[in-house]
Amino acid sequence: MSLRDAPIGYVPITWNNADLFDLAPETAAATVLDEIARLGYAGTQFGRGFPEGAQLRATLADHGLRFAELYSALDAGPDGLAPDAAETAHRDLQRLVDGGGEVLVVAVDGGGERDAWSGRVTDGAPQWKAAAFQGLAELLGELVAAAPDSVRIAFHPHTATWVESPDEVEALAARLPDTGAGLCLDVGHYLVGGGEPARAIRHYGALVTHVHLKDVDASVLARLRSREIDGFGAAVRERIFTELGNGALDLHGVLTTLDAVNYSDWLMVEQDSSWLAPAEAAAVGGRVLRYALRELDR
């Protein structure tokens, strides 16, 4: 297996944003899955309004799609994970297993104190102490132990949360080898957080077990960092994430580096919001990614 054989999936948030419900009219799950399959994607993340369990398995099978991942956002505060975080994570792991899913993507929930610091953590944002990172790592280890062999656990650093900047990612990543969990590198969020995605891939190598591909509008990012835009939620409304190939992401560099570290797992195209219709944005992302993969051999 090589990067050219990696399955390509699409995250349905472009149709039904799970955080900002008003960004697009809610679209029926069957319609979303029809479009994802029609555009040639191999799988999907669990989306708002999707069925669960056996019904989800059957629905995805009817569309020729795999259940690539379920995203589990855990409540947290300045001192670490909230008391209900473990319950949420284990509940979501069971939902993934019941639906025949492959990867539980764990993240810290956004909003709260860190939203206003999105994209500029180094300006003095409140940050976790070591014990909070250790607590998160221990929960990830518990999830790995509870998961069947067919399921992988990967943590997703995310802007506007307590694990955003390269230093914060490193604080958790240094603890991951002892847990059995991997890193879900969302290259868009890592870029917003001040990192260089290709450099992160080189640094973490095999610890990167799942990838989200999204591009970043450089002008919106600059306005976010200068505080002209007030926080991440407002930046999403300004379409900070744009179609692949249309922003600041060095997609060729990301793919070249993934290839160099022998990555061959899911490539999940994602775009939280778009000025285009959702199916158009998804089509652009798929075409750009497939072209970029072909270019690796030239």
C-alpha positions as CSV (number, residue, x, y, z in Angstrom):
1,M,0.0,0.0,0.0
2,S,1.1,3.5,-0.8
3,L,-0.3,7.0,-0.6
4,R,-1.8,6.6,-4.1
5,D,-3.9,3.7,-2.7
6,A,-5.1,5.6,0.3
7,P,-8.9,5.8,0.6
8,I,-10.3,9.2,0.1
9,G,-13.3,10.3,2.2
10,Y,-15.4,13.4,2.7
11,V,-16.6,15.0,5.9
12,P,-20.3,16.0,5.6
13,I,-20.0,19.2,7.7
14,T,-20.1,21.2,4.5
15,W,-23.8,20.3,4.2
16,N,-24.8,20.1,7.8
17,N,-22.4,22.0,10.1
18,A,-22.6,20.4,13.5
19,D,-21.8,23.6,15.4
20,L,-23.3,26.5,13.3
21,F,-26.7,25.2,12.2
22,D,-27.6,28.3,10.2
23,L,-24.7,28.1,7.8
24,A,-26.6,25.9,5.3
25,P,-30.2,24.6,5.2
26,E,-30.2,21.1,6.8
27,T,-29.9,18.5,4.1
28,A,-31.3,15.0,4.5
29,A,-28.7,12.3,5.2
30,A,-29.7,10.3,2.2
31,T,-29.0,13.3,-0.1
32,V,-25.6,14.0,1.5
33,L,-24.6,10.4,1.1
34,D,-25.9,10.3,-2.5
35,E,-23.7,13.3,-3.3
36,I,-20.6,11.9,-1.5
37,A,-20.9,8.6,-3.4
38,R,-21.6,10.3,-6.7
39,L,-18.5,12.3,-6.4
40,G,-16.4,9.2,-6.1
41,Y,-15.5,9.3,-2.4
42,A,-14.9,6.0,-0.6
43,G,-16.2,6.9,2.8
44,T,-17.6,9.5,5.2
45,Q,-17.5,10.8,8.7
46,F,-20.7,10.4,10.8
47,G,-22.8,13.5,10.1
48,R,-25.7,15.4,11.6
49,G,-29.0,13.6,11.0
50,F,-27.4,10.3,10.0
51,P,-29.0,7.0,11.2
52,E,-27.0,4.9,13.6
53,G,-26.2,1.2,14.3
54,A,-27.5,-1.4,11.9
55,Q,-29.5,1.2,9.9
56,L,-26.3,3.2,9.3
57,R,-24.4,0.1,8.2
58,A,-27.2,-0.7,5.7
59,T,-27.5,2.9,4.4
60,L,-23.7,3.2,3.8
61,A,-23.6,-0.2,2.1
62,D,-26.5,0.9,-0.2
63,H,-24.3,3.9,-1.2
64,G,-21.1,1.9,-1.5
65,L,-19.5,3.9,1.3
66,R,-17.4,3.0,4.3
67,F,-17.9,4.5,7.8
68,A,-14.5,6.1,7.9
69,E,-14.8,7.9,11.2
70,L,-16.9,9.3,14.0
71,Y,-15.8,12.7,15.6
72,S,-16.0,12.8,19.4
73,A,-15.6,16.3,20.9
74,L,-15.0,16.2,24.7
75,D,-15.9,19.0,27.1
76,A,-12.9,20.6,28.7
77,G,-11.8,23.7,30.7
78,P,-8.7,25.4,31.9
79,D,-7.8,22.5,34.2
80,G,-8.3,19.7,31.7
81,L,-11.1,17.4,30.6
82,A,-14.6,17.8,32.1
83,P,-15.9,15.1,34.5
84,D,-18.2,13.7,31.7
85,A,-15.5,13.5,29.1
86,A,-14.8,9.8,29.6
87,E,-18.5,8.9,29.4
88,T,-18.8,10.9,26.2
89,A,-15.8,9.2,24.6
90,H,-16.8,5.7,25.5
91,R,-20.4,6.3,24.3
92,D,-19.1,7.6,21.0
93,L,-16.7,4.6,20.6
94,Q,-19.7,2.3,21.0
95,R,-21.6,4.3,18.4
96,L,-18.7,3.9,16.0
97,V,-18.5,0.1,16.7
98,D,-22.2,-0.4,16.3
99,G,-22.2,1.4,12.9
100,G,-19.2,-0.6,11.6
101,G,-16.9,2.4,11.7
102,E,-13.1,2.5,11.5
103,V,-11.6,5.5,13.3
104,L,-12.7,7.3,16.5
105,V,-11.4,10.9,16.0
106,V,-11.2,12.4,19.5
107,A,-10.9,16.2,20.0
108,V,-11.4,18.7,22.7
109,D,-14.6,20.7,22.3
110,G,-14.2,24.2,20.9
111,G,-15.6,27.5,22.1
112,G,-15.2,28.8,25.6
113,E,-12.1,30.6,26.7
114,R,-10.0,29.6,23.8
115,D,-12.2,30.7,20.9
116,A,-11.0,34.3,21.0
117,W,-7.4,33.1,20.9
118,S,-7.8,31.1,17.7
119,G,-4.8,31.5,15.4
120,R,-2.8,33.4,17.9
121,V,-2.1,31.2,20.9
122,T,1.4,32.6,21.3
123,D,0.0,36.0,22.1
124,G,-0.6,34.9,25.6
125,A,-3.6,32.5,25.5
126,P,-4.5,30.5,28.7
127,Q,-2.9,27.1,28.4
128,W,-3.1,23.7,30.0
129,K,-0.6,22.4,32.5
130,A,1.1,19.1,32.1
131,A,-1.5,17.2,34.2
132,A,-4.3,18.1,31.8
133,F,-2.4,16.7,28.8
134,Q,-1.6,13.6,30.9
135,G,-5.3,13.1,31.7
136,L,-6.2,13.3,28.1
137,A,-3.5,10.8,27.1
138,E,-4.7,8.4,29.8
139,L,-8.3,8.6,28.4
140,L,-7.0,7.9,24.9
141,G,-5.2,4.8,26.3
142,E,-8.5,3.7,27.9
143,L,-10.2,4.0,24.5
144,V,-7.5,2.0,22.7
145,A,-7.9,-0.8,25.3
146,A,-11.7,-0.8,25.0
147,A,-11.7,-0.7,21.1
148,P,-11.9,-3.8,19.0
149,D,-8.9,-4.6,16.8
150,S,-10.8,-3.2,13.8
151,V,-11.0,0.3,15.3
152,R,-8.3,2.9,15.7
153,I,-8.2,5.9,18.0
154,A,-6.7,9.2,16.8
155,F,-6.6,12.6,18.5
156,H,-7.4,15.7,16.4
157,P,-5.7,19.0,17.4
158,H,-8.2,21.8,16.7
159,T,-8.0,25.6,16.7
160,A,-10.0,27.4,19.4
161,T,-9.4,24.5,21.8
162,W,-6.8,23.6,24.4
163,V,-4.7,21.6,21.9
164,E,-4.0,23.9,19.0
165,S,-0.5,25.3,18.7
166,P,2.5,23.2,17.7
167,D,3.8,23.3,21.3
168,E,0.4,22.0,22.6
169,V,0.3,19.3,20.0
170,E,3.8,18.2,21.0
171,A,2.8,18.2,24.7
172,L,0.1,15.5,23.8
173,A,2.0,13.8,21.0
174,A,4.9,13.0,23.3
175,R,2.5,11.0,25.5
176,L,0.8,9.2,22.7
177,P,3.2,6.3,22.0
178,D,2.5,4.9,25.5
179,T,-1.3,4.9,24.8
180,G,-1.5,3.2,21.4
181,A,-3.5,6.1,20.0
182,G,-2.4,8.0,17.0
183,L,-2.5,11.6,15.8
184,C,-5.2,12.8,13.4
185,L,-3.5,15.7,11.7
186,D,-5.9,18.2,10.4
187,V,-3.6,20.2,8.2
188,G,-5.9,23.2,8.1
189,H,-6.3,23.5,11.9
190,Y,-2.6,22.9,12.3
191,L,-1.8,25.8,9.9
192,V,-4.3,28.1,11.7
193,G,-2.6,27.2,14.9
194,G,0.8,28.5,13.6
195,G,2.3,25.2,12.4
196,E,3.7,23.9,9.2
197,P,1.8,20.7,8.3
198,A,4.5,19.1,6.2
199,R,7.1,19.7,9.0
200,A,4.7,18.1,11.5
201,I,4.3,15.0,9.3
202,R,8.1,14.6,9.0
203,H,8.4,15.0,12.8
204,Y,5.7,12.7,13.8
205,G,6.0,10.1,11.1
206,A,4.1,6.9,11.9
207,L,2.3,8.6,14.8
208,V,0.1,10.3,12.1
209,T,-2.5,7.6,11.6
210,H,-5.4,9.7,10.1
211,V,-5.4,12.9,8.1
212,H,-8.0,15.7,7.4
213,L,-7.2,17.8,4.4
214,K,-8.5,21.3,4.3
215,D,-7.2,24.6,2.9
216,V,-7.1,28.0,4.6
217,D,-7.9,31.4,3.2
218,A,-4.8,33.4,4.0
219,S,-6.7,36.8,4.1
220,V,-9.3,35.5,6.5
221,L,-6.6,34.0,8.7
222,A,-4.7,37.3,8.8
223,R,-7.9,39.1,9.9
224,L,-8.5,36.5,12.6
225,R,-4.9,37.0,13.9
226,S,-5.2,40.7,13.9
227,R,-8.5,40.5,15.8
228,E,-10.5,42.1,13.0
229,I,-12.5,38.8,13.2
230,D,-13.6,38.0,16.7
231,G,-12.9,34.3,17.2
232,F,-13.0,31.1,15.3
233,G,-16.8,30.8,15.0
234,A,-16.8,34.2,13.3
235,A,-13.9,33.1,11.1
236,V,-15.9,30.0,9.9
237,R,-18.7,32.3,8.9
238,E,-16.1,34.2,6.9
239,R,-15.1,30.9,5.2
240,I,-11.7,30.7,6.7
241,F,-11.5,27.1,5.3
242,T,-11.6,27.2,1.5
243,E,-11.5,24.6,-1.3
244,L,-8.3,22.6,-1.6
245,G,-5.9,24.4,-3.9
246,N,-7.5,27.8,-3.2
247,G,-5.6,28.8,-0.1
248,A,-2.4,28.9,1.9
249,L,-1.9,25.1,2.3
250,D,1.1,23.6,0.6
251,L,-0.9,20.5,-0.6
252,H,2.0,19.2,-2.7
253,G,4.3,19.4,0.3
254,V,1.8,17.7,2.5
255,L,1.3,14.8,0.1
256,T,5.0,14.5,-0.7
257,T,5.8,14.2,3.0
258,L,3.0,11.7,3.7
259,D,4.3,9.6,0.8
260,A,7.8,9.8,2.3
261,V,6.6,8.5,5.7
262,N,4.7,5.7,3.9
263,Y,1.2,6.9,4.9
264,S,-1.6,5.0,3.3
265,D,-4.6,5.5,5.5
266,W,-7.6,7.7,5.1
267,L,-7.4,11.1,3.4
268,M,-10.5,12.9,4.6
269,V,-11.3,16.1,2.6
270,E,-13.1,18.6,4.8
271,Q,-14.5,22.1,4.5
272,D,-16.5,23.6,7.4
273,S,-18.2,26.2,5.2
274,S,-18.0,27.4,1.7
275,W,-19.3,30.2,-0.6
276,L,-20.1,27.4,-3.1
277,A,-22.9,25.0,-2.8
278,P,-21.8,22.0,-0.7
279,A,-21.7,19.5,-3.6
280,E,-19.6,22.0,-5.7
281,A,-17.1,22.4,-2.8
282,A,-16.9,18.7,-2.4
283,A,-16.3,18.2,-6.1
284,V,-13.5,20.7,-6.2
285,G,-11.8,19.1,-3.2
286,G,-11.9,15.7,-4.7
287,R,-10.7,16.8,-8.1
288,V,-7.8,18.9,-6.7
289,L,-6.7,16.0,-4.4
290,R,-6.8,13.4,-7.1
291,Y,-4.8,15.6,-9.5
292,A,-2.2,16.4,-6.8
293,L,-1.8,12.6,-6.1
294,R,-1.2,12.0,-9.8
295,E,1.4,14.8,-9.8
296,L,3.5,12.9,-7.2
297,D,4.7,10.6,-9.9
298,R,5.8,13.3,-12.4
